[in-house]
């Protein structure tokens, strides 16, 4: 019985951490926010963030490139789910960029359930630019600002 109570406490604590951070309570000046990007879009997205000095307003921006989840038109839904859940469990995540394909719809419900902006695109430059502009504002929540702008 004690193990079950300890497990429940650990799950609740992890959920509190995932919901907190920049998603709900805002971000301090100099905080780092994360943009999750699928492999086909990663190079272009990284170039956009690098060109902006890896910053937006007073926030640092990091790109987290995910593993390739599609091959020859077939999707590995387990890998797609891992990538999406990783983004939702990261309290610094503000957006998830995905390329069109069979894995895209699978990730959408996971990402949107966590109030993280989900963007399906075949080019990363414009959506990343919109994410950076949203982060330059002075709002309390970077996640909400990005969701309002691109989600």
Residue frames as a rotation matrix with the C-alpha (Angstrom) as fourth column:
UNK 1
0.571 0.821 0.000 0.00
0.821 -0.571 0.000 0.00
0.000 0.000 -1.000 0.00
UNK 2
0.407 -0.486 -0.774 2.85
0.172 -0.791 0.587 2.41
-0.897 -0.371 -0.238 0.79
UNK 3
-0.658 -0.662 0.358 4.35
0.454 0.030 0.890 1.79
-0.600 0.749 0.281 -2.66
UNK 4
-0.088 0.720 0.688 1.06
0.968 -0.102 0.231 2.73
0.237 0.686 -0.688 -4.29
UNK 5
0.796 0.358 -0.489 0.88
0.513 -0.827 0.229 5.93
-0.322 -0.433 -0.842 -2.22
UNK 6
-0.039 -0.901 -0.431 4.49
0.145 -0.432 0.890 6.78
-0.989 -0.028 0.147 -3.08
UNK 7
-0.641 -0.152 0.752 3.80
0.731 0.176 0.659 6.14
-0.232 0.973 -0.002 -6.77
UNK 8
0.391 0.864 0.317 0.70
0.899 -0.432 0.068 8.36
0.195 0.259 -0.946 -6.69
UNK 9
0.665 -0.218 -0.714 2.67
0.265 -0.826 0.498 11.11
-0.699 -0.520 -0.491 -4.97
UNK 10
-0.438 -0.899 0.033 5.46
0.291 -0.107 0.951 10.87
-0.851 0.426 0.308 -7.55
UNK 11
-0.388 0.377 0.841 2.99
0.917 0.064 0.394 11.02
0.095 0.924 -0.371 -10.46
UNK 12
0.710 0.691 -0.137 1.24
0.704 -0.701 0.116 14.05
-0.016 -0.179 -0.984 -8.93
UNK 13
0.331 -0.678 -0.656 4.57
0.160 -0.645 0.747 15.82
-0.930 -0.352 -0.105 -8.37
UNK 14
-0.661 -0.584 0.471 5.66
0.525 0.088 0.847 15.14
-0.536 0.807 0.248 -11.94
UNK 15
0.029 0.767 0.641 2.34
0.969 -0.179 0.171 16.45
0.246 0.616 -0.748 -13.24
UNK 16
0.769 0.239 -0.593 2.71
0.470 -0.839 0.272 19.62
-0.433 -0.488 -0.758 -11.18
UNK 17
-0.192 -0.917 -0.350 6.16
0.141 -0.378 0.915 20.24
-0.971 0.127 0.202 -12.63
UNK 18
-0.642 -0.035 0.766 4.91
0.745 0.210 0.634 19.60
-0.183 0.977 -0.109 -16.17
UNK 19
0.382 0.869 0.315 2.00
0.895 -0.433 0.109 21.99
0.231 0.241 -0.943 -15.78
UNK 20
0.642 -0.175 -0.746 4.13
0.356 -0.794 0.492 24.68
-0.679 -0.582 -0.448 -14.13
UNK 21
-0.383 -0.890 0.249 7.08
0.721 -0.120 0.682 26.47
-0.577 0.441 0.688 -15.62
UNK 22
-0.926 -0.038 -0.376 6.53
-0.156 -0.869 0.470 28.74
-0.345 0.494 0.798 -18.57
UNK 23
-0.692 0.719 0.070 3.24
0.484 0.389 0.784 27.06
0.536 0.576 -0.617 -19.40
UNK 24
0.314 0.906 -0.283 1.30
0.809 -0.099 0.579 28.51
0.497 -0.411 -0.765 -16.47
UNK 25
0.584 -0.035 -0.811 3.36
0.700 -0.485 0.525 30.73
-0.412 -0.874 -0.258 -14.24
UNK 26
0.956 -0.270 -0.110 5.28
-0.290 -0.837 -0.464 32.75
0.033 0.476 -0.879 -16.78
UNK 27
0.524 -0.851 -0.042 9.01
0.802 0.510 -0.313 32.83
0.288 0.130 0.949 -17.33
UNK 28
0.576 -0.427 -0.698 11.73
0.302 -0.682 0.666 34.87
-0.760 -0.594 -0.263 -15.72
UNK 29
0.800 -0.394 -0.452 13.99
-0.598 -0.594 -0.538 37.09
-0.057 0.701 -0.711 -17.76
UNK 30
-0.218 -0.965 -0.147 16.76
-0.976 0.216 0.029 34.97
0.004 0.150 -0.989 -19.26
UNK 31
0.077 0.318 0.945 14.76
-0.377 0.887 -0.268 31.75
-0.923 -0.335 0.188 -19.00
UNK 32
-0.880 -0.378 -0.288 15.04
-0.424 0.353 0.834 29.17
-0.213 0.856 -0.471 -21.77
UNK 33
0.280 0.952 0.124 12.05
-0.628 0.280 -0.726 28.07
-0.726 0.125 0.676 -23.81
UNK 34
-0.670 -0.536 0.513 12.04
-0.080 0.740 0.668 25.05
-0.738 0.407 -0.538 -26.08
UNK 35
0.266 0.670 -0.693 10.70
-0.906 -0.072 -0.418 24.47
-0.330 0.739 0.588 -29.58
UNK 36
-0.188 -0.240 0.952 10.40
-0.038 0.971 0.238 20.82
-0.981 0.008 -0.191 -30.58
UNK 37
0.207 0.140 -0.968 10.95
-0.917 -0.316 -0.242 20.15
-0.340 0.938 0.063 -34.29
UNK 38
0.776 0.081 0.626 10.70
0.067 0.976 -0.209 16.95
-0.627 0.204 0.751 -36.32
UNK 39
-0.013 -0.955 0.295 13.79
0.462 0.256 0.849 15.88
-0.887 0.147 0.438 -38.24
UNK 40
0.015 -0.040 0.999 12.82
1.000 -0.025 -0.016 17.03
0.026 0.999 0.040 -41.76
UNK 41
0.731 0.367 0.575 12.29
0.393 -0.916 0.084 20.61
0.557 0.164 -0.814 -40.55
UNK 42
0.711 -0.378 -0.593 15.12
0.622 -0.055 0.781 20.82
-0.328 -0.924 0.196 -38.07
UNK 43
-0.313 -0.925 0.214 17.91
0.932 -0.255 0.258 22.30
-0.185 0.280 0.942 -40.16
UNK 44
-0.275 0.290 0.917 15.76
0.482 -0.784 0.392 25.18
0.832 0.549 0.076 -41.43
UNK 45
0.789 0.613 -0.039 14.28
0.307 -0.337 0.890 25.84
0.533 -0.714 -0.454 -37.98
UNK 46
0.439 -0.713 -0.547 17.70
0.807 0.045 0.589 25.83
-0.395 -0.700 0.595 -36.34
UNK 47
-0.487 -0.620 0.615 18.99
0.839 -0.527 0.134 28.30
0.241 0.581 0.777 -38.94
UNK 48
0.198 0.662 0.723 16.11
0.294 -0.744 0.600 30.71
0.935 0.094 -0.342 -38.15
UNK 49
0.938 0.147 -0.314 16.78
0.332 -0.121 0.935 30.54
0.100 -0.982 -0.163 -34.40
UNK 50
0.070 -0.987 -0.148 20.53
0.934 0.013 0.357 30.91
-0.350 -0.163 0.922 -34.91
UNK 51
-0.354 -0.153 0.922 19.93
0.679 -0.720 0.141 33.98
0.643 0.677 0.359 -37.10
UNK 52
0.568 0.631 0.528 17.95
0.019 -0.651 0.758 35.48
0.823 -0.421 -0.382 -34.21
UNK 53
-0.304 -0.799 0.520 20.87
-0.610 -0.257 -0.750 34.89
0.732 -0.545 -0.409 -31.85
UNK 54
-0.481 0.218 -0.849 18.99
0.460 0.887 -0.033 32.05
0.746 -0.407 -0.527 -30.13
UNK 55
-0.829 0.239 -0.506 16.94
0.378 -0.429 -0.821 34.67
-0.413 -0.871 0.265 -28.33
UNK 56
-0.243 0.792 0.560 13.50
0.557 -0.359 0.749 36.24
0.794 0.494 -0.354 -28.49
UNK 57
0.705 0.388 0.593 12.99
-0.204 -0.691 0.694 39.25
0.679 -0.610 -0.408 -26.28
UNK 58
0.048 -0.698 0.715 14.61
-0.980 -0.171 -0.101 38.42
0.193 -0.696 -0.692 -22.96
UNK 59
0.672 0.248 0.697 14.20
-0.427 0.899 0.092 34.66
-0.604 -0.360 0.711 -23.43
UNK 60
-0.582 -0.800 -0.144 16.71
-0.683 0.384 0.622 32.12
-0.442 0.460 -0.770 -24.70
UNK 61
0.583 0.782 -0.222 15.32
-0.763 0.432 -0.480 29.81
-0.280 0.450 0.848 -27.38
UNK 62
-0.586 -0.750 0.307 16.53
-0.569 0.650 0.503 26.27
-0.577 0.120 -0.808 -27.93
UNK 63
0.219 0.556 -0.802 15.59
-0.935 0.355 -0.009 23.95
0.280 0.752 0.597 -30.75
UNK 64
-0.310 -0.247 0.918 15.12
-0.558 0.829 0.035 20.31
-0.770 -0.501 -0.395 -29.85
UNK 65
-0.226 0.141 -0.964 15.29
-0.938 0.236 0.254 18.17
0.263 0.961 0.079 -32.96
UNK 66
0.313 0.460 0.831 13.38
-0.648 0.743 -0.167 14.91
-0.694 -0.487 0.530 -32.81
UNK 67
-0.656 -0.554 0.512 14.31
-0.089 0.731 0.677 11.62
-0.749 0.399 -0.529 -34.43
UNK 68
-0.662 0.387 -0.642 12.95
-0.704 -0.026 0.710 10.70
0.258 0.922 0.290 -37.84
UNK 69
-0.466 0.565 0.680 9.62
-0.382 0.565 -0.731 8.90
-0.798 -0.601 -0.048 -37.31
UNK 70
0.708 0.706 -0.027 8.66
-0.297 0.263 -0.918 8.28
-0.641 0.658 0.396 -40.93
UNK 71
-0.547 -0.837 -0.019 10.31
-0.407 0.246 0.880 6.25
-0.732 0.489 -0.475 -43.63
UNK 72
-0.994 0.106 0.002 8.91
0.048 0.430 0.902 5.61
0.094 0.897 -0.433 -47.08
UNK 73
-0.392 0.907 0.157 5.47
-0.494 -0.351 0.796 6.91
0.776 0.234 0.585 -46.17
UNK 74
0.304 0.441 -0.845 5.23
0.466 0.705 0.535 4.70
0.831 -0.556 0.009 -43.10
UNK 75
0.142 -0.194 0.971 5.17
-0.663 -0.747 -0.052 6.16
0.735 -0.636 -0.234 -39.60
UNK 76
-0.484 -0.274 -0.831 6.56
0.517 0.676 -0.524 4.67
0.706 -0.684 -0.185 -36.42
UNK 77
0.350 0.767 0.537 3.75
-0.017 -0.568 0.823 5.82
0.937 -0.296 -0.186 -34.14
UNK 78
0.674 -0.189 -0.714 5.60
0.733 0.295 0.613 4.72
0.095 -0.937 0.337 -31.02
UNK 79
-0.442 -0.895 -0.062 8.49
0.896 -0.443 0.015 7.09
-0.041 -0.049 0.998 -31.84
UNK 80
-0.403 0.383 0.831 6.05
0.226 -0.839 0.496 9.84
0.887 0.387 0.251 -32.80
UNK 81
0.678 0.722 -0.138 4.28
0.258 -0.058 0.964 9.42
0.688 -0.690 -0.226 -29.47
UNK 82
0.261 -0.690 -0.675 7.56
0.958 0.097 0.272 9.53
-0.122 -0.717 0.686 -27.56
UNK 83
-0.692 -0.550 0.467 8.50
0.640 -0.767 0.046 12.80
0.333 0.331 0.883 -29.27
UNK 84
-0.057 0.769 0.637 5.11
0.031 -0.636 0.771 14.36
0.998 0.063 0.012 -28.58
UNK 85
0.782 0.358 -0.510 5.04
0.472 0.195 0.860 13.25
0.408 -0.913 -0.016 -24.95
UNK 86
-0.175 -0.915 -0.363 8.57
0.985 -0.164 -0.062 14.56
-0.003 -0.368 0.930 -24.42
UNK 87
-0.677 -0.040 0.735 7.40
0.274 -0.941 0.201 17.99
0.683 0.337 0.648 -25.57
UNK 88
0.324 0.894 0.309 4.35
-0.063 -0.306 0.950 17.93
0.944 -0.328 -0.042 -23.31
UNK 89
0.681 -0.111 -0.724 6.36
0.697 0.400 0.595 16.86
0.224 -0.910 0.350 -20.28
UNK 90
-0.467 -0.884 0.024 8.83
0.865 -0.462 -0.196 19.72
0.184 -0.071 0.980 -20.75
UNK 91
0.339 0.664 -0.667 7.55
0.800 -0.577 -0.167 22.78
-0.495 -0.476 -0.726 -18.90
UNK 92
-0.306 -0.511 -0.803 9.72
-0.019 -0.840 0.542 24.99
-0.952 0.181 0.247 -21.12
UNK 93
-0.714 0.017 0.699 8.13
0.663 0.335 0.669 23.82
-0.223 0.942 -0.251 -24.38
UNK 94
-0.393 0.562 -0.728 6.22
-0.250 -0.827 -0.503 26.43
-0.885 -0.016 0.466 -26.36
UNK 95
0.368 0.523 -0.769 5.76
-0.885 -0.055 -0.462 24.79
-0.284 0.851 0.443 -29.78
UNK 96
-0.175 -0.327 0.929 5.94
0.080 0.936 0.344 21.51
-0.981 0.135 -0.137 -31.68
UNK 97
0.076 0.111 -0.991 6.62
-0.912 -0.394 -0.114 21.73
-0.403 0.912 0.071 -35.42
UNK 98
-0.138 -0.006 0.990 5.70
0.089 0.996 0.019 18.67
-0.986 0.091 -0.136 -37.47
UNK 99
-0.819 -0.162 -0.550 5.96
-0.526 -0.167 0.834 17.91
-0.227 0.972 0.052 -41.19
UNK 100
0.257 0.945 -0.205 2.89
-0.954 0.214 -0.210 16.69
-0.154 0.249 0.956 -43.06
UNK 101
-0.570 -0.398 -0.719 2.66
-0.537 0.842 -0.041 12.91
0.622 0.363 -0.694 -43.13
UNK 102
0.103 0.701 -0.705 1.07
0.108 0.697 0.709 9.93
0.989 -0.149 -0.004 -41.42
UNK 103
-0.387 -0.297 -0.873 2.55
0.855 0.239 -0.460 10.72
0.345 -0.925 0.162 -37.98
UNK 104
-0.863 -0.036 0.504 1.33
-0.025 -0.993 -0.113 14.32
0.505 -0.110 0.856 -37.89
UNK 105
0.064 0.965 0.256 -2.31
-0.465 -0.198 0.863 13.67
0.883 -0.174 0.436 -36.90
UNK 106
0.376 0.016 -0.926 -1.18
0.585 0.772 0.251 11.22
0.719 -0.636 0.281 -34.23
UNK 107
-0.586 -0.707 -0.397 0.94
0.765 -0.320 -0.559 13.86
0.268 -0.631 0.728 -32.48
UNK 108
-0.505 0.382 0.774 -1.68
-0.037 -0.905 0.423 16.62
0.862 0.185 0.471 -32.69
UNK 109
0.559 0.829 -0.037 -4.00
-0.003 0.047 0.999 15.42
0.829 -0.558 0.029 -29.94
UNK 110
0.329 -0.530 -0.781 -1.09
0.920 0.366 0.139 14.75
0.213 -0.765 0.608 -27.57
UNK 111
-0.709 -0.681 0.180 0.43
0.649 -0.731 -0.210 18.20
0.275 -0.032 0.961 -28.08
UNK 112
-0.414 0.604 0.682 -2.81
-0.143 -0.782 0.606 20.17
0.899 0.154 0.410 -28.06
UNK 113
0.534 0.613 -0.583 -4.02
0.452 0.375 0.809 18.45
0.715 -0.695 -0.077 -24.87
UNK 114
0.048 -0.627 -0.778 -1.06
0.987 -0.089 0.133 20.09
-0.153 -0.774 0.614 -23.09
UNK 115
0.885 0.369 -0.283 -1.83
0.319 -0.924 -0.210 23.57
-0.339 0.096 -0.936 -24.53
UNK 116
-0.257 -0.948 -0.187 1.39
0.142 -0.228 0.963 23.60
-0.956 0.221 0.193 -26.55
UNK 117
0.318 0.352 -0.880 1.23
-0.752 -0.471 -0.460 25.11
-0.577 0.809 0.116 -30.05
UNK 118
-0.065 -0.241 0.968 1.13
0.397 0.884 0.247 22.37
-0.915 0.401 0.038 -32.70
UNK 119
0.273 0.074 -0.959 2.13
-0.689 -0.681 -0.248 23.49
-0.671 0.729 -0.135 -36.20
UNK 120
0.278 -0.152 0.949 1.99
0.563 0.826 -0.033 21.27
-0.778 0.544 0.315 -39.27
UNK 121
0.689 -0.141 -0.711 4.17
-0.505 -0.797 -0.331 22.73
-0.520 0.587 -0.621 -42.01
UNK 122
0.805 -0.470 0.363 6.44
0.592 0.686 -0.423 21.70
-0.050 0.555 0.831 -44.83
UNK 123
0.017 -0.794 0.607 8.68
0.382 -0.556 -0.738 24.76
0.924 0.244 0.294 -44.30
UNK 124
0.131 -0.012 -0.991 9.95
0.984 0.125 0.128 25.86
0.122 -0.992 0.028 -40.88
UNK 125
-0.749 -0.614 0.250 11.07
0.581 -0.790 -0.198 29.46
0.319 -0.003 0.948 -41.50
UNK 126
-0.370 0.663 0.651 7.70
-0.218 -0.743 0.633 31.23
0.903 0.092 0.419 -41.32
UNK 127
0.650 0.659 -0.378 6.32
0.219 0.313 0.924 29.32
0.728 -0.684 0.059 -38.29
UNK 128
0.040 -0.709 -0.704 9.59
0.991 0.116 -0.061 29.73
0.125 -0.696 0.708 -36.38
UNK 129
-0.778 -0.285 0.560 9.53
0.314 -0.948 -0.047 33.45
0.544 0.139 0.827 -37.17
UNK 130
0.122 0.914 0.387 6.00
-0.237 -0.351 0.906 33.66
0.964 -0.203 0.174 -35.74
UNK 131
0.599 0.005 -0.801 7.11
0.680 0.525 0.512 31.78
0.423 -0.851 0.311 -32.61
UNK 132
-0.447 -0.864 -0.234 10.02
0.879 -0.375 -0.294 34.19
0.167 -0.337 0.927 -32.12
UNK 133
-0.609 0.290 0.738 7.77
-0.057 -0.945 0.323 37.24
0.791 0.155 0.592 -32.58
UNK 134
0.504 0.852 -0.144 5.27
0.042 0.142 0.989 35.86
0.863 -0.504 0.036 -30.07
UNK 135
0.389 -0.441 -0.809 8.06
0.894 0.392 0.217 35.35
0.222 -0.808 0.547 -27.53
UNK 136
-0.626 -0.665 0.407 9.24
0.577 -0.746 -0.332 38.95
0.525 0.028 0.851 -27.90
UNK 137
0.204 0.796 0.570 6.09
-0.030 -0.577 0.816 40.20
0.979 -0.183 -0.094 -26.21
UNK 138
-0.707 -0.469 0.529 5.89
-0.472 -0.243 -0.847 40.99
0.526 -0.849 -0.050 -22.53
UNK 139
0.357 0.926 -0.126 3.12
-0.561 0.320 0.763 38.54
0.747 -0.202 0.634 -21.64
UNK 140
0.268 -0.173 0.948 3.14
-0.930 0.212 0.301 36.42
-0.253 -0.962 -0.104 -18.52
UNK 141
0.318 -0.056 0.946 3.20
-0.087 0.992 0.088 33.08
-0.944 -0.111 0.311 -20.31
UNK 142
-0.536 -0.581 -0.613 5.43
-0.691 -0.115 0.713 32.35
-0.485 0.806 -0.340 -23.30
UNK 143
-0.868 0.239 0.435 3.45
0.357 0.910 0.212 29.18
-0.345 0.339 -0.875 -23.99
UNK 144
0.134 0.985 -0.111 0.17
0.644 -0.172 -0.745 31.09
-0.753 0.028 -0.657 -24.15
UNK 145
0.142 -0.149 -0.979 1.71
-0.474 -0.878 0.064 33.83
-0.869 0.455 -0.195 -26.31
UNK 146
-0.838 -0.491 -0.239 2.94
-0.454 0.382 0.805 31.27
-0.304 0.783 -0.543 -28.84
UNK 147
-0.629 0.679 0.377 -0.32
0.650 0.726 -0.223 29.34
-0.425 0.105 -0.899 -28.75
UNK 148
0.304 0.759 -0.575 -2.24
0.271 -0.648 -0.712 32.56
-0.913 0.061 -0.403 -29.42
UNK 149
-0.016 -0.424 -0.905 0.09
-0.701 -0.641 0.313 33.47
-0.713 0.640 -0.287 -32.30
UNK 150
-0.586 -0.385 -0.713 0.61
-0.802 0.403 0.442 30.17
0.117 0.831 -0.545 -34.11
UNK 151
-0.934 0.202 0.295 -1.59
0.077 0.920 -0.384 27.53
-0.349 -0.336 -0.875 -32.48
